[in-house]
Amino acid sequence: MREWALTKLKREWTERIRTVLLDLAREKGLLLDEVGLVAQRPPSSQFGDVAFPLFGFAKVFRTAPQKIAEEVVARLLPEGAVRKIEGAGGYVNLFLDREAFALSVLSDIAHAGPGYGAGTLHQDKRIMVEFSCPNTNKPLHLGHMRNNILGESVSRILASQGADVLKVNLINDRGIHICKSMLAYKKFGEGKTPEEVGKKPDHFVGDFYVKFNEWAKTDSTAEEQARRMLRAWEDGDAEVRALWEKMNRWAIEGIEQTYRRTGISFDKIYYESDTYLLGRDLVLKGLEDGVFYQEEDGSVWVDLSEIGLDKKVLLRSDGTSLYLTQDLGTAVARYQDWAFDLLIYVVASEQNYHFRVLFYVLEKLGFSWAKNLYHLSYGMVNLPEGKMKSREGTVVDADDLLDRLVEMAREEIREKGRVDEVEDIDRTAEAIALGALHYFLLQVSPNKDMIFNPKESLSLTGNTGPYLQYMGARICSMERKADPSLGVPVEEVPTAELVDDASWELIVLLSQFPEVVESAAREYNPSLVIGFLYELGKTFSSFYHDNPIITHPNKDTARARLALARGIRQVLENGFRLVNIPFLEKM
């Protein structure tokens, strides 16, 4: 894989400055074991374009950082894209040849196209990402949407850094909550099907979960009836199993429709009904080996004092397992299926304790790969009016929310008189709705709680998905209108016309995209990509407002600015793909 302009420049000059520091230390008879250099962007262009702080070497050299910087600079000569080197305030500052560097960046983008920004951080690593994990007693809701887009985006970002990614889903298709929907359907459903009542199948099933909780308020036997149904299911009762298979089929069919609509996909799907018994034998083996202990009632526990916690039951006194026990077995089965280098669980922060215990228990059981498990913990999604509650039917349904966003986007297109411009208003409105939702859900760091405001997310101004989609569409419109004579091969772009501060700011931003993607992959944090895209879109918007592009009277200036705009459009497309936001050529 080719090395991008900024990365290559930083690597080369890091090596040069490191060599100089080692030479200086040797000449002074000093021992310099490690040379930790970090390239930074100066706060202002007056201090150059790339800076290397040397404060960490003051103790070894017993010299002020400013003096060290001056000695280093005295031994360096400008070369390649670096036109000047200065030592100031303890920094070695590099000033770039704007014309040469702009050509390097635009060439990288033009030649790599969709591949610009890709890297090798996770080259050849096998990374499994588990996300979504819906229950089959209700449709997906807004909380699932954050989980889904976070898992999908992290998977795409990791793949862009060379990883072999396997996206997996665990369908929670058994348990007392499933039986509650089944029992309510059996009591109130009258044998009807989703098709007969004209309802999306997962919504049809979910209505009966809400119905059960309403019924349980007036019938004290409801909960016990559900428990009896679960025991019948576990005993393999033919009638119960047939109902379970039918209702699960409905629920999963509806959930998959939502996945397709939102661009979410999986490489392998596990079902809890297939995996929930797997952990029991592991726990019994751990008990036999003295890893766990047994109480007088026969229950099996693990002592967690080693990690600052109390204790946790792994098998109940009747021998039945818990979620934690099930997850032990599922993790082992997954490693046997696909020996991963890393397994990332995308699960809400409410389960922080669960995963801390899960990883610890797997390590105690002797699985060396347990150290390669990671919980990508994300905050809750709330509404302006408060927290959502499934059993009360107060959650924000994913399909209803998308429908509402699509209708709002459709109205916006009509009000602005752009129906003819977009050509297909339904497809465009759907794309805008997805862009709004995914952008909003990814714009904050995963670990933070957030409040979702549908109207705010659709704004065409400010920090939103539709705002950036509009920037991309605006560039595409410009490209369609441009005189063909302005389009020249990237090697012939007159980058001397891009040395002004406004153009240079955009060139520098474009050069940073690969490093932003690498950071997002290292931190499992798509909000870094979102933040970059917004900064790029906002900066281009300001540039576009103040600087004519294809209408500039000087043809060389017009050619250079059009090439710059094309580079921005390509980077926007690449970034959108990583965060699952549709790119629109017309809007």
Backbone torsions as a table, in degrees:
resi	resn	phi	psi	omega
1	MET	NA	136.5	-177.8
2	ARG	-68.7	154.5	179.1
3	GLU	-95.7	126.5	-176.1
4	TRP	-72.3	157.2	-169.8
5	ALA	-52.1	-51.9	-175.7
6	LEU	-69.3	-41.9	179.6
7	THR	-61.1	-44.6	-179.9
8	LYS	-63.0	-44.7	-179.3
9	LEU	-62.0	-45.4	-179.7
10	LYS	-63.3	-42.1	-179.6
11	ARG	-63.0	-46.0	-177.3
12	GLU	-63.0	-43.4	-176.9
13	TRP	-79.7	-24.4	171.6
14	THR	-62.8	-43.7	179.9
15	GLU	-64.9	-41.2	-178.7
16	ARG	-65.2	-45.3	-178.8
17	ILE	-68.9	-36.8	176.9
18	ARG	-61.3	-43.4	179.6
19	THR	-62.0	-42.4	179.3
20	VAL	-63.2	-43.6	-179.8
21	LEU	-62.8	-40.5	178.2
22	LEU	-65.4	-40.6	177.4
23	ASP	-62.7	-44.5	179.5
24	LEU	-61.1	-44.7	-179.3
25	ALA	-63.2	-42.6	-179.3
26	ARG	-63.2	-42.9	-179.1
27	GLU	-65.5	-28.6	-179.3
28	LYS	-92.1	1.3	-179.5
29	GLY	71.4	29.0	-177.9
30	LEU	-105.3	152.9	178.9
31	LEU	-99.4	115.5	179.0
32	LEU	-119.0	97.1	-176.0
33	ASP	-72.2	-52.4	-176.3
34	GLU	-121.4	142.7	177.5
35	VAL	-118.8	88.5	-179.7
36	GLY	-86.3	103.3	-179.7
37	LEU	-112.5	136.2	178.3
38	VAL	-126.9	119.8	178.2
39	ALA	-78.7	134.2	-179.1
40	GLN	-126.9	161.3	171.7
41	ARG	-94.9	122.8	-179.9
42	PRO	-60.6	154.1	-179.5
43	PRO	-66.9	-20.1	-179.2
44	SER	-144.9	149.7	-179.0
45	SER	-66.2	-16.3	178.5
46	GLN	-67.7	-18.5	177.6
47	PHE	-100.3	14.4	178.0
48	GLY	99.3	-168.7	-176.5
49	ASP	-111.7	-27.0	176.3
50	VAL	-137.7	134.5	-178.0
51	ALA	-128.4	144.0	176.5
52	PHE	-119.5	107.3	178.5
53	PRO	-72.9	138.6	-176.8
54	LEU	-116.9	16.5	-176.5
55	PHE	-61.3	-30.8	-178.0
56	GLY	-69.1	-9.0	-178.3
57	PHE	-101.9	-2.2	-176.7
58	ALA	-61.3	-39.5	-177.1
59	LYS	-67.4	-43.9	-179.1
60	VAL	-66.1	-45.2	-177.2
61	PHE	-82.2	-12.1	-176.1
62	ARG	51.0	41.9	-176.6
63	THR	-140.5	149.7	178.3
64	ALA	-62.5	141.8	179.8
65	PRO	-53.6	-35.5	179.4
66	GLN	-62.3	-41.8	-179.9
67	LYS	-65.8	-40.2	178.6
68	ILE	-62.1	-44.1	-179.4
69	ALA	-60.4	-40.8	-179.4
70	GLU	-65.4	-40.2	179.2
71	GLU	-66.3	-38.4	179.1
72	VAL	-66.1	-46.9	-177.0
73	VAL	-62.1	-34.4	-179.7
74	ALA	-62.7	-19.7	-177.0
75	ARG	-105.8	7.5	-178.9
76	LEU	-115.9	144.6	176.4
77	LEU	-119.4	139.5	176.0
78	PRO	-58.7	143.2	-177.7
79	GLU	-157.9	149.3	177.0
80	GLY	61.3	-125.8	-177.4
81	ALA	-79.8	-4.5	179.3
82	VAL	-95.2	120.3	-177.4
83	ARG	-100.4	-20.8	-178.0
84	LYS	-154.2	145.7	177.7
85	ILE	-128.6	132.7	179.5
86	GLU	-134.2	149.6	171.8
87	GLY	-107.4	123.7	-178.2
88	ALA	-150.5	127.7	174.0
89	GLY	58.6	31.0	-179.9
90	GLY	86.2	10.1	179.2
91	TYR	-116.9	147.2	164.2
92	VAL	-98.3	115.2	-174.9
93	ASN	-106.5	131.0	177.6
94	LEU	-105.4	129.9	174.6
95	PHE	-105.7	124.9	-173.7
96	LEU	-90.5	152.4	170.5
97	ASP	-76.0	102.9	-171.4
98	ARG	-59.8	-41.2	-178.2
99	GLU	-63.2	-46.7	-178.0
100	ALA	-69.0	-41.7	-177.4
101	PHE	-68.7	-39.2	178.3
102	ALA	-59.8	-41.3	178.9
103	LEU	-63.8	-39.8	179.1
104	SER	-62.6	-44.4	-176.9
105	VAL	-67.3	-49.3	-178.9
106	LEU	-64.2	-33.6	176.9
107	SER	-66.5	-43.3	177.3
108	ASP	-55.2	-48.2	-176.0
109	ILE	-67.0	-45.1	-177.0
110	ALA	-64.2	-42.4	-176.2
111	HIS	-77.7	-34.7	-178.1
112	ALA	-84.8	-30.0	-180.0
113	GLY	56.0	-122.8	-179.1
114	PRO	-61.4	-17.6	-178.6
115	GLY	-87.4	-3.8	-178.7
116	TYR	-67.5	129.2	-178.5
117	GLY	106.5	-16.6	179.5
118	ALA	-68.1	155.2	-177.5
119	GLY	-147.3	-169.1	-175.0
120	THR	-123.8	16.1	-176.6
121	LEU	-52.9	-43.2	-177.9
122	HIS	-113.0	31.2	-176.4
123	GLN	-52.2	125.5	175.5
124	ASP	67.4	9.3	174.2
125	LYS	-80.6	141.9	174.8
126	ARG	-96.9	111.0	-176.1
127	ILE	-119.5	120.8	176.0
128	MET	-97.3	133.4	178.6
129	VAL	-122.0	118.0	176.7
130	GLU	-99.1	127.4	175.6
131	PHE	-152.8	172.4	-178.4
132	SER	78.8	-76.6	175.1
133	CYS	47.7	61.4	-178.6
134	PRO	-79.2	161.6	170.4
135	ASN	-92.3	150.5	-179.2
136	THR	-93.9	23.8	175.7
137	ASN	-109.4	6.0	-178.4
138	LYS	-165.9	159.3	177.8
139	PRO	-76.2	170.5	177.0
140	LEU	-68.0	144.9	177.9
141	HIS	-123.4	-175.0	-174.4
142	LEU	-58.4	-37.7	177.5
143	GLY	-61.1	-40.2	175.8
144	HIS	-62.2	-35.4	-178.1
145	MET	-62.3	-39.5	177.7
146	ARG	-67.1	-43.1	178.0
147	ASN	-59.5	-48.3	-176.7
148	ASN	-60.5	-48.7	-176.0
149	ILE	-71.9	-32.0	176.8
150	LEU	-66.0	-46.5	179.0
151	GLY	-64.7	-43.1	-180.0
152	GLU	-64.6	-45.4	-177.5
153	SER	-67.7	-44.8	178.1
154	VAL	-59.5	-40.5	178.9
155	SER	-61.4	-43.7	-179.7
156	ARG	-66.7	-39.8	-179.9
157	ILE	-66.0	-43.5	178.5
158	LEU	-63.0	-41.5	178.7
159	ALA	-62.8	-35.6	179.6
160	SER	-67.0	-17.2	179.1
161	GLN	-102.3	22.9	171.2
162	GLY	91.8	0.5	-178.0
163	ALA	-76.3	148.8	168.7
164	ASP	-90.7	104.7	-171.3
165	VAL	-102.0	133.4	173.8
166	LEU	-117.8	113.1	179.7
167	LYS	-88.9	123.1	-177.3
168	VAL	-124.5	154.9	-179.7
169	ASN	-131.5	142.7	174.7
170	LEU	-117.5	107.4	-179.7
171	ILE	-80.7	119.0	179.3
172	ASN	-83.9	88.8	-169.3
173	ASP	-109.5	15.7	178.8
174	ARG	-144.1	166.1	177.0
175	GLY	119.5	176.4	-174.2
176	ILE	-62.6	-36.0	-178.4
177	HIS	-66.5	-34.9	177.4
178	ILE	-67.8	-41.7	-179.5
179	CYS	-64.5	-29.1	179.0
180	LYS	-64.0	-44.4	176.6
181	SER	-63.6	-41.9	-179.6
182	MET	-62.7	-44.2	-178.3
183	LEU	-65.0	-41.7	179.1
184	ALA	-65.6	-38.6	177.5
185	TYR	-64.3	-43.1	-179.6
186	LYS	-61.7	-36.5	-176.1
187	LYS	-83.1	-38.4	-172.0
188	PHE	-118.2	-9.2	-170.3
189	GLY	-78.2	-17.3	177.8
190	GLU	56.6	25.3	176.6
191	GLY	71.0	10.6	-177.4
192	LYS	-75.7	161.1	178.8
193	THR	-114.5	162.2	177.1
194	PRO	-56.5	-38.8	-179.7
195	GLU	-63.0	-40.7	-178.2
196	GLU	-64.0	-35.0	-178.6
197	VAL	-97.8	-0.2	177.3
198	GLY	67.0	43.5	-176.7
199	LYS	-127.1	144.8	174.9
200	LYS	-57.9	133.8	-167.9
201	PRO	-59.9	-36.6	179.3
202	ASP	-71.2	-31.0	175.3
203	HIS	-68.2	-39.8	178.8
204	PHE	-57.8	-46.4	178.9
205	VAL	-66.9	-43.8	-178.1
206	GLY	-60.8	-32.7	178.2
207	ASP	-59.7	-33.3	-178.5
208	PHE	-77.2	-24.3	173.9
209	TYR	-68.0	-43.1	176.2
210	VAL	-64.7	-41.0	179.8
211	LYS	-60.5	-39.9	179.4
212	PHE	-60.2	-47.0	-176.9
213	ASN	-65.9	-30.7	173.9
214	GLU	-68.3	-43.0	-179.0
215	TRP	-65.4	-40.4	-177.0
216	ALA	-62.9	-23.5	178.3
217	LYS	-69.3	-22.8	-177.6
218	THR	-112.0	-9.2	-179.1
219	ASP	-130.3	108.5	-176.0
220	SER	-69.5	-11.4	-179.7
221	THR	-90.6	-6.8	-174.3
222	ALA	-58.0	-47.6	-177.8
223	GLU	-61.5	-42.8	-179.7
224	GLU	-66.5	-36.2	177.0
225	GLN	-62.6	-39.0	178.6
226	ALA	-66.2	-39.8	178.3
227	ARG	-64.2	-39.0	177.9
228	ARG	-64.1	-38.7	178.8
229	MET	-64.8	-38.9	178.4
230	LEU	-63.4	-42.2	178.3
231	ARG	-63.6	-38.3	177.9
232	ALA	-64.8	-39.5	177.7
233	TRP	-61.6	-46.8	-178.9
234	GLU	-65.0	-27.5	178.1
235	ASP	-84.1	-2.5	176.8
236	GLY	81.3	24.9	178.8
237	ASP	-54.9	125.1	-172.7
238	ALA	-62.7	-43.2	-178.0
239	GLU	-66.7	-44.8	179.5
240	VAL	-64.1	-42.8	-179.7
241	ARG	-63.8	-38.8	180.0
242	ALA	-64.2	-42.7	177.9
243	LEU	-65.2	-41.2	179.5
244	TRP	-60.9	-45.3	-179.9
245	GLU	-63.8	-40.7	-179.3
246	LYS	-65.2	-48.9	-176.3
247	MET	-70.9	-34.0	175.4
248	ASN	-65.0	-40.4	179.0
249	ARG	-59.9	-43.1	177.7
250	TRP	-61.5	-49.0	-176.1
251	ALA	-62.1	-47.0	-177.2
252	ILE	-66.7	-38.0	177.2
253	GLU	-58.9	-44.6	179.6
254	GLY	-68.1	-41.0	179.1
255	ILE	-63.2	-40.4	179.3
256	GLU	-65.4	-31.6	175.0
257	GLN	-61.8	-41.5	179.0
258	THR	-68.0	-39.3	175.8
259	TYR	-57.0	-49.1	-178.3
260	ARG	-61.6	-40.5	-178.4
261	ARG	-63.3	-34.6	-174.6
262	THR	-100.7	6.4	176.4
263	GLY	73.5	28.9	179.1
264	ILE	-102.2	134.2	-179.4
265	SER	-143.8	162.4	-179.0
266	PHE	-134.6	150.6	177.6
267	ASP	-91.3	-26.1	179.6
268	LYS	-151.5	138.8	179.5
269	ILE	-120.1	126.3	174.9
270	TYR	-101.8	153.9	177.9
271	TYR	-122.7	132.2	-177.4
272	GLU	-58.9	-32.5	179.7
273	SER	-63.0	-22.0	178.0
274	ASP	-91.1	-22.0	-170.3
275	THR	-112.5	-10.5	-167.5
276	TYR	-68.8	-17.9	179.6
277	LEU	-95.0	-6.3	-171.6
278	LEU	-65.7	-31.2	-173.8
279	GLY	-78.8	-19.1	-174.2
280	ARG	-59.6	-45.8	-179.2
281	ASP	-64.8	-35.0	177.7
282	LEU	-62.0	-42.7	-179.0
283	VAL	-66.9	-42.2	179.4
284	LEU	-64.3	-36.9	176.6
285	LYS	-66.3	-40.3	177.5
286	GLY	-63.5	-35.8	177.1
287	LEU	-65.6	-43.5	179.4
288	GLU	-62.1	-35.7	-177.6
289	ASP	-86.2	-1.1	178.7
290	GLY	83.6	10.5	177.9
291	VAL	-74.4	-35.8	179.2
292	PHE	-115.5	174.7	178.0
293	TYR	-135.5	161.9	-175.3
294	GLN	-117.1	135.2	175.3
295	GLU	-82.8	169.9	-178.1
296	GLU	-61.2	-29.6	-179.6
297	ASP	-80.0	0.8	178.0
298	GLY	95.0	-8.6	178.8
299	SER	-70.0	151.2	-177.6
300	VAL	-111.0	133.0	-174.4
301	TRP	-128.5	160.7	171.7
302	VAL	-121.2	136.6	177.5
303	ASP	-84.4	122.0	-175.4
304	LEU	-107.0	13.8	-176.0
305	SER	-61.2	-27.0	-179.9
306	GLU	-61.9	-26.5	178.2
307	ILE	-112.4	23.1	173.8
308	GLY	76.9	17.7	178.4
309	LEU	-116.1	180.0	-175.4
310	ASP	-88.0	-101.4	179.1
311	LYS	-148.1	163.6	-176.0
312	LYS	-142.3	133.0	176.5
313	VAL	-77.7	138.1	-179.1
314	LEU	-112.6	-31.1	173.6
315	LEU	-135.7	131.8	178.7
316	ARG	-70.2	169.8	-178.1
317	SER	-62.3	-25.9	178.1
318	ASP	-88.6	6.8	176.8
319	GLY	86.9	-2.3	-179.6
320	THR	-78.8	154.4	-175.1
321	SER	-97.7	166.7	176.9
322	LEU	-112.4	177.4	178.2
323	TYR	-56.4	-40.9	-179.0
324	LEU	-60.8	-43.8	178.8
325	THR	-60.3	-42.9	179.5
326	GLN	-61.9	-43.0	-177.8
327	ASP	-66.6	-29.3	175.1
328	LEU	-60.2	-50.7	-178.9
329	GLY	-64.3	-40.7	-179.1
330	THR	-64.2	-40.9	179.5
331	ALA	-61.8	-44.4	179.9
332	VAL	-64.3	-43.2	179.6
333	ALA	-61.6	-39.3	179.9
334	ARG	-64.4	-43.0	179.8
335	TYR	-64.3	-35.9	177.5
336	GLN	-68.0	-35.6	178.6
337	ASP	-69.5	-39.5	-170.8
338	TRP	-155.0	96.2	-173.7
339	ALA	-65.4	95.5	-175.2
340	PHE	-83.3	157.5	169.9
341	ASP	-91.2	-20.3	180.0
342	LEU	-156.6	136.7	173.5
343	LEU	-122.2	120.5	-179.6
344	ILE	-105.9	122.9	174.2
345	TYR	-97.7	117.0	176.6
346	VAL	-94.2	99.1	-174.4
347	VAL	-143.5	145.4	-176.1
348	ALA	-58.7	156.3	-176.2
349	SER	-62.6	-17.4	176.9
350	GLU	-60.7	-19.2	-177.9
351	GLN	-104.2	19.6	-179.8
352	ASN	-56.8	-46.0	-179.7
353	TYR	-61.3	-44.4	-177.7
354	HIS	-55.7	-47.1	-175.3
355	PHE	-75.9	-30.7	175.2
356	ARG	-61.3	-43.3	178.7
357	VAL	-69.8	-44.3	-179.6
358	LEU	-55.8	-49.6	-177.5
359	PHE	-64.7	-39.4	-179.8
360	TYR	-64.5	-46.0	-178.1
361	VAL	-63.1	-41.1	178.5
362	LEU	-62.7	-39.3	176.6
363	GLU	-64.6	-41.9	179.3
364	LYS	-63.7	-29.0	178.4
365	LEU	-77.7	-5.4	174.0
366	GLY	94.6	13.6	179.4
367	PHE	-85.6	108.9	-175.2
368	SER	-62.8	-29.0	-178.1
369	TRP	-74.5	-7.2	-179.0
370	ALA	-62.3	-24.0	178.2
371	LYS	-72.1	-10.4	180.0
372	ASN	-102.5	25.4	176.3
373	LEU	-103.4	139.4	-176.7
374	TYR	-138.6	132.5	176.5
375	HIS	-97.9	108.6	174.2
376	LEU	-83.3	92.8	-174.2
377	SER	-85.1	128.7	179.8
378	TYR	-125.3	154.2	-177.0
379	GLY	-77.3	170.4	-177.2
380	MET	-80.5	153.4	173.8
381	VAL	-104.7	117.7	178.4
382	ASN	-114.1	171.0	178.2
383	LEU	-106.5	161.8	177.1
384	PRO	-52.8	-29.5	-178.4
385	GLU	-91.3	-0.2	175.4
386	GLY	127.9	-164.1	-174.1
387	LYS	-79.5	147.9	178.4
388	MET	-87.3	148.6	179.4
389	LYS	-135.6	114.7	-175.0
390	SER	-61.9	-48.8	-171.5
391	ARG	-68.2	-19.3	177.7
392	GLU	-94.7	0.4	178.8
393	GLY	69.7	26.4	-177.7
394	THR	-105.7	11.3	177.8
395	VAL	-73.8	159.7	173.6
396	VAL	-89.5	106.8	-178.7
397	ASP	-65.0	134.8	-176.2
398	ALA	-61.2	-45.8	-178.5
399	ASP	-66.2	-42.1	179.3
400	ASP	-63.9	-40.7	179.3
401	LEU	-63.2	-45.4	179.3
402	LEU	-61.8	-42.4	178.4
403	ASP	-60.0	-41.6	179.9
404	ARG	-65.6	-43.3	178.8
405	LEU	-64.4	-40.4	179.0
406	VAL	-62.2	-44.3	-179.4
407	GLU	-65.2	-39.5	177.5
408	MET	-64.2	-39.9	178.7
409	ALA	-67.1	-39.4	179.0
410	ARG	-61.3	-42.9	179.6
411	GLU	-64.6	-38.4	179.4
412	GLU	-62.9	-42.0	179.1
413	ILE	-63.3	-44.0	180.0
414	ARG	-64.1	-45.7	-177.3
415	GLU	-62.0	-33.1	-179.2
416	LYS	-88.0	2.3	176.7
417	GLY	65.4	37.6	-175.1
418	ARG	-113.4	20.3	-178.7
419	VAL	-60.8	-45.8	-179.6
420	ASP	-68.7	-35.1	-178.1
421	GLU	-64.6	-42.8	-175.6
422	VAL	-80.2	-15.7	177.1
423	GLU	71.1	-55.6	-179.8
424	ASP	-118.5	94.5	-173.4
425	ILE	-65.6	-35.2	-178.8
426	ASP	-67.9	-46.4	179.6
427	ARG	-63.9	-41.9	-179.1
428	THR	-66.4	-43.4	179.9
429	ALA	-63.2	-38.9	177.8
430	GLU	-63.0	-43.1	-179.5
431	ALA	-65.7	-39.7	178.7
432	ILE	-66.0	-41.3	179.2
433	ALA	-61.3	-44.5	178.8
434	LEU	-65.4	-41.8	177.8
435	GLY	-60.2	-42.3	179.9
436	ALA	-63.7	-47.9	-176.1
437	LEU	-66.6	-50.9	-176.0
438	HIS	-66.5	-40.3	178.3
439	TYR	-61.6	-47.8	-177.1
440	PHE	-61.3	-41.8	-176.1
441	LEU	-74.5	-19.2	-178.6
442	LEU	-103.9	-7.7	-169.8
443	GLN	-72.8	-19.1	176.1
444	VAL	-105.8	156.9	178.5
445	SER	-56.7	144.3	-175.7
446	PRO	-54.2	-35.1	-173.3
447	ASN	-75.5	-4.0	-177.2
448	LYS	-96.4	141.5	170.9
449	ASP	-69.1	158.8	179.5
450	MET	-147.5	157.7	175.6
451	ILE	-113.7	123.0	-177.2
452	PHE	-93.7	127.1	178.0
453	ASN	-121.8	104.7	-174.5
454	PRO	-55.2	-45.7	-176.4
455	LYS	-64.2	-42.2	179.5
456	GLU	-62.0	-38.3	-175.1
457	SER	-66.4	-23.5	-175.4
458	LEU	-93.2	-0.7	-176.3
459	SER	-60.6	140.5	177.6
460	LEU	-88.1	2.9	175.2
461	THR	-126.0	151.3	177.4
462	GLY	88.1	-164.4	-171.4
463	ASN	-84.4	76.3	-177.8
464	THR	-139.7	162.8	176.5
465	GLY	-64.2	-48.6	-179.7
466	PRO	-59.3	-32.5	176.9
467	TYR	-60.3	-45.4	-179.9
468	LEU	-71.7	-36.9	175.9
469	GLN	-60.5	-38.2	179.1
470	TYR	-66.2	-37.8	177.3
471	MET	-60.1	-44.7	179.1
472	GLY	-62.7	-43.4	-180.0
473	ALA	-65.2	-35.5	179.2
474	ARG	-63.9	-42.0	178.4
475	ILE	-65.5	-41.7	178.2
476	CYS	-60.7	-40.4	177.8
477	SER	-62.0	-41.9	178.7
478	MET	-62.8	-42.4	179.9
479	GLU	-62.9	-38.0	179.2
480	ARG	-66.6	-34.8	-176.2
481	LYS	-84.5	-16.1	-173.1
482	ALA	-66.4	141.8	174.3
483	ASP	-61.1	131.0	-178.5
484	PRO	-53.7	-27.3	-178.1
485	SER	-68.1	-15.2	-179.5
486	LEU	-81.5	-15.3	-179.4
487	GLY	-88.2	109.9	-179.3
488	VAL	-123.0	156.3	174.9
489	PRO	-55.4	147.9	-173.8
490	VAL	-59.0	-32.0	179.6
491	GLU	-64.7	-20.4	-178.0
492	GLU	-102.1	6.2	179.6
493	VAL	-67.2	126.5	-179.3
494	PRO	-77.2	79.3	-174.0
495	THR	-69.3	-6.9	172.0
496	ALA	-60.9	-20.6	179.1
497	GLU	-84.0	1.9	-177.0
498	LEU	-117.5	24.2	-177.3
499	VAL	-94.1	-4.7	176.7
500	ASP	-68.2	159.9	-173.4
501	ASP	-60.8	-38.9	-177.4
502	ALA	-66.4	-45.2	177.7
503	SER	-66.3	-41.7	-177.5
504	TRP	-62.0	-36.7	178.4
505	GLU	-59.7	-39.2	178.4
506	LEU	-70.7	-39.9	177.9
507	ILE	-60.4	-45.2	-179.7
508	VAL	-62.6	-42.5	177.9
509	LEU	-60.3	-46.5	179.7
510	LEU	-59.8	-37.9	-178.7
511	SER	-67.8	-24.3	-176.4
512	GLN	-84.6	-13.0	-175.2
513	PHE	-54.3	-47.5	179.5
514	PRO	-58.6	-36.9	-179.7
515	GLU	-71.2	-33.5	176.9
516	VAL	-64.9	-44.6	180.0
517	VAL	-63.2	-41.2	178.6
518	GLU	-62.6	-41.9	178.0
519	SER	-63.6	-40.9	178.0
520	ALA	-61.9	-37.7	178.9
521	ALA	-71.1	-36.1	-179.5
522	ARG	-69.6	-36.9	-175.8
523	GLU	-98.9	-1.9	-175.4
524	TYR	53.4	50.1	-170.9
525	ASN	-136.6	90.5	179.8
526	PRO	-63.6	-18.3	-179.1
527	SER	-61.9	-23.2	176.8
528	LEU	-66.6	-39.4	177.3
529	VAL	-67.6	-44.6	179.3
530	ILE	-58.0	-46.9	-179.5
531	GLY	-61.4	-40.0	177.7
532	PHE	-64.1	-46.2	-178.8
533	LEU	-59.4	-40.5	179.1
534	TYR	-65.0	-42.7	179.7
535	GLU	-62.6	-41.7	178.8
536	LEU	-65.3	-46.0	-179.5
537	GLY	-63.1	-43.5	-179.8
538	LYS	-64.9	-42.3	-179.4
539	THR	-67.2	-40.8	177.9
540	PHE	-65.9	-39.2	179.6
541	SER	-58.4	-43.1	178.6
542	SER	-65.8	-42.2	178.7
543	PHE	-61.8	-46.9	-178.0
544	TYR	-60.8	-37.2	-179.1
545	HIS	-67.3	-36.5	-172.9
546	ASP	-99.9	-13.2	-173.2
547	ASN	-131.4	116.9	174.8
548	PRO	-62.7	143.3	-177.7
549	ILE	-109.6	-83.0	-177.1
550	ILE	-76.3	-11.8	179.7
551	THR	-97.4	2.3	-178.7
552	HIS	-65.0	135.0	-176.8
553	PRO	-64.7	-27.9	178.7
554	ASN	-83.8	115.9	-174.5
555	LYS	-61.9	-37.4	179.4
556	ASP	-65.0	-41.2	178.1
557	THR	-63.5	-43.7	179.7
558	ALA	-62.3	-43.2	179.5
559	ARG	-62.1	-45.9	-177.9
560	ALA	-64.7	-43.2	-178.2
561	ARG	-69.9	-33.7	176.6
562	LEU	-66.4	-41.1	177.5
563	ALA	-62.1	-39.7	177.6
564	LEU	-63.2	-45.1	179.5
565	ALA	-62.2	-38.8	178.1
566	ARG	-64.1	-39.1	176.8
567	GLY	-63.0	-40.5	178.2
568	ILE	-64.9	-43.4	178.8
569	ARG	-60.0	-42.5	-179.9
570	GLN	-63.7	-41.8	-179.4
571	VAL	-68.9	-37.8	174.8
572	LEU	-60.7	-45.7	178.4
573	GLU	-58.7	-46.0	-178.2
574	ASN	-63.6	-42.0	179.3
575	GLY	-67.2	-41.8	178.1
576	PHE	-58.1	-41.3	-178.1
577	ARG	-61.3	-37.9	-178.6
578	LEU	-68.4	-29.7	-177.6
579	VAL	-109.2	14.3	173.9
580	ASN	58.3	47.4	174.6
581	ILE	-112.6	125.5	179.9
582	PRO	-63.3	135.7	175.3
583	PHE	-93.6	129.9	-177.2
584	LEU	-112.0	129.4	176.1
585	GLU	-84.3	-21.2	176.9
586	LYS	-134.3	138.5	-176.9
587	MET	-157.3	NA	NA
